[in-house]
């Protein structure tokens, strides 16, 4: 480890253990006695760390404040300048790293963040055995995950950061046709274990959302990307339900009434950031539950309604209710 990492590690050890012997510091840092002495001297002289040698405990600790300073704690709180994390924050970051590794089968995000995570693990003092144990303690269970080629993810991520346009060969599932188009990447979205690219499509002259697993080929261009304000992007693509934004279409509202058996679960779920809800009946948690959500394209909303079977009913929206009823009838006919 380099000197800066050693400094943070020394501070972490003193703060977490209180008093640490010279030999223990040598063992943790894996440096020579001369190097450790220089590090301690630098921390005290140049970084203002109040590190003192405690003869009674034969170790180093943060020195207690002098009498009359108004401080009552036995040890001072000291941190090196710059980015710093507590031990719990380090654990949380390492845990989040494992969660991100589980989001994509190829581990693209985890691989790019691995160097930083290695340094954080070094600051925490975790050895390889502890690191493997941490990985085993975090499990991500995903279903219907769609693979995205690493080369496409990295290319689009780089183009997004560098504000460059991209050429795509894209398969549109709804029409079952393949087209070539030039786009300006605006945002990467991970939704239900699937990655999407929000981009300005120069062929259709509007904002579009592309599933990364449907991209057959991609190539970065030298042309500067068109910039779209985030508020305009959100207004255009986030107004509808789920991943079906329905750019340029009018937003409708669906009212769903859930029976008591499903209501206890639905009441704790967020179907849409702008949803409205209320309990129906006198006693909260024992009656039906009404949920109102905005939508443009009913495709995904219908899928979520259908998975609750006879525990939910669409009210007020005749067109949506009829469409759901037809799907239920067709499904029932398969088992007739």
N, C-alpha and C positions, 0 to 999 in steps of 0.2 A: 504494500500500500504506500501511496505517496505521503508527503508531510502533512498536507491539509487534511487528508483522511485520518491520519494519526492524531492530529489535534482534536478533531471531533470525537474520535474514539476515546481519547483520554478524558475529555469533558464528560462524555456519556458514562464512562466507568466510575468517575468520581461522584457524579450526580446520582447514579443508581445504587452504588455500593456504599457511599459515605466515605470510607477510608480504604485505600488500596495500597498494598505494599509495593516496593520497587520491583521485587521479583515477579509479582503478579502482573504488573504493567509490562515487564519484559516479555512474559509469556504471551500475553494477549496481543501485543504489538509485533512480536517477532523481530525485534531490532537489537542492536548492540547496546550495552550500558551507556557508552559515550553518546550515542544518538538519542537515547531517552533523556539523558541529562540535558542535552541541548534543546530538546523539545520542551521540557519543563521550564527551562530558563527563558525560552522564547515566549511561551505562553504567559509567564509571569511578567517579564520585562516589556514585551512588545504588544501583547494582546490584553494586558491588564487583568489576567485571570488570577484571583486571590488564592493561589494554590500554596499550601503550607505543609511542612513535614510535621507529623504528630509523633513525638518520641514515645509517648505512652502506648500508642497502638502500632508503632513502627510502620507507618504508612503515610500516604499523601491524602489530603482532603481539601475541600474548599474552606478557607479560613473563616471563622466566625467574625461578625462585625465587632468593631471596638465598642466599648461601653460608652453610652451617651449618644449613640447615633440614632436611637429610636427604634432599632431593629431588635426583635426578640427571638428570631429563629436562630438555631444553632449553626446553620450553614447558609451561606449566601446563594442566591440564584444567579448564575452567570451563564451567558451564552456567547459563542463566537459570533461575530458579525456575519450577515449574509443569511442564506437559506438554512434553516435548522428545523429538525423534527424531534418531537419527544419519542420515547420508546413505543408508546401506544400508536402514535402517528406512523412510525416506521412499520409496525406490524400491519396497520391498516393499508398502507401503500403496497406492501408485499402481497397482502391478501387481494387487493384490487388487481394487481398484476396477474394473479392466477385467474381471476374472474375474466379479465380481458383475453387471456390465453384460451379460455373456453368458449369465447364468442365466435371465433373463426377456426375452422378445422386446420388451416395451414399455420396458425399461430403467428400471423404477420405482425399484429400489434405487439404481441409479447416479445417477438424477436427484436423489434426495433427498440423496445424499452429495456431489453435485458441488460445492456451496459449500465444504465442508471440503477436498475434494480440490484445488480451485483454490488454497486457501491453502497447502496442503502443497507444491503444485507451485511456488508463489511462494517458499517457504522453500528449496526445492531449487535454485532458480535456473534451472529449465527454461523455455525459451521455447516458443512455439507449435509450432515445427518439431520440437523435441525431444519435446514432448508427443505429437504425431501419430506420431512414430517409435516411442514407447513403446507406443501403442495397436496399431501394426502388429506389434510384437514379441510380443504376447500373443494367442494364438488359442484360442478355446474351441470345440470340435467337439461338438455335441450332436445326438442323434437322437431321433425320436419326441417332440419337445418339444410340450407342449400349452399353448396361449395362455391367459393369464389377463387379463381386462379390468383395466386400471389402476385404475379406480374401485373395483372390488371389493377389490383388494389393499390400496389405501390406506385404505379404510373399515375393513376388518378389522384392519389393523395399528394404526390409531388406536384402535379399540375395545379391542384387546388391551392397549395401553399404558394407556388410561384406565379399564380394567376396567368396560366397559359391555357390556350385552347387545346382540344383533343379531338382527333378523328376517331369515330366509332363505327364498327359494323355490328348492328344490333338486331336481335331477333325479337319481334313483338309478338307475344304469345296470343293476345286477343285476336289479331288478324292472321297469325301464323305466317308472317312475311318477314324477310330480312331486308334491312335498308342500311345505307351508309349516310352518316351525318356528321356535321361539325358542331361541337358543343363547347360552352364555356362553363366549367365546373363551378358550383356555388357552395355545395354542402354535401358531406357524406352522412348518411343516416343508417343506423342499425335498428331494425324493427323486427321483433319476433325472430331473432337469430338469422336474419337476412339483411344483407347490405344493399343500399340503394344510393344512387348519385342524383342529387338535385342539380339541374344544369339549365342554362339558357340554350335552347336548340336553335341554331341559326337557320336551319332548313324550314322549320315551322314558325320561326320568329316568336318564340314564347318559352315560358318555363315548362320543363318536363321532368318527370322522375323516371330513372332507368334502374332496373334490377341488375346488379353487377353480374349475377350468374347468367344473365341473358346476353352479355356482351361477348361476341365471338372473336373480336379483334379490336385493338386499341393502339393508337400511336399519338405521341405528344407532338404538338405543332409549335412553331416559333411565334405564332401570332398572339398578341395580347388578348386575354379573356375579357369579355364584356362583364362589367360589374353590376350586380343587382343588390340594392339595399336589403339588409336582412329583414326589415319590417315588411317590405314588399314580397319577399320570398315566403315569409310566414303567412301573410295574408292570402297569397295565391295557392300555396301547397298544403298548408296546415289547417285550413278551415274545415275540410271535410272529415269523414270518419276513417281512421286508420291510414293506410298507405295510399288509399284512393282519394287524392286531393280534388280531382275533377276541376282542373284549372279553367277559369273563366265561366263556370257554371254557378247557378243559384244554390245557396245553402238551404236545405230543408231540415226540419226537426222531427225526430222520431220519438214517440212516447211508448215506453215499454213498461208493462206491469208484471212484476215477478211474484209468484206465489211464495208462501212462507218458507217452504223447504229450500228455495233458492235465494230468497231475499237476504238471509243471514250472511251469505257469501258475497252477493252482489253489492251490499251496502258498504263493503270495505274495498271495492274495486274501483279503479278509475278507467272508464271506457274512453273518455275524452276530457281534455283539460277544461273545456267550457261546459261540461255536463251539469244538469240540474237534477236534484233528486229530493224525495221526501217519503216518509213512511205513511202508509194508508191504514187507518185504524186508530184505536185509542191507545194501544200500548206499543211503544217502540220495540222493535225486534221480535214481535210475535205476530205481526200481520203481513200484508202485502207491501211491496216496495215499488215505487214509481221512479223510473229513470228516463230522463230526456237527454238525447244526444243529437248533435248536428251531423248531417251527412250530405254528400253530393252524389256520389256513386254508391248504390246500395249493396254492391257485391260483398264487401267484407262485413258490413253490418249484418247482412242476412246470415252469413256463416256463423257469426257469434250468437245470433238469435236462435238459429237452428240447433246449436249444440246444447241449448237448455230445454229442448223438446217441449213437453207439455207444462213446463214450469214458468213459461212466459207467454204474454200475449201482446201483440201490437195493437194500440188503440189510436183512433183519430186519423191515422194515415192510411186511407183505403187502398191506395196503390201498393204500398209496402206490405200491408196485411195480406192482400191478394197474392202478391208474389211469394210471400212466405208460405201461405196456405198451399199454393201450387207445388212448391218444392216438397212440402211434407206429404202431399198426396202422391207425388211421383216416387218418393222414397218408400212410402207404405206399399205402393203397387209392386215394388221389387220383391216383397215378402208375401204377396197374396198367393 
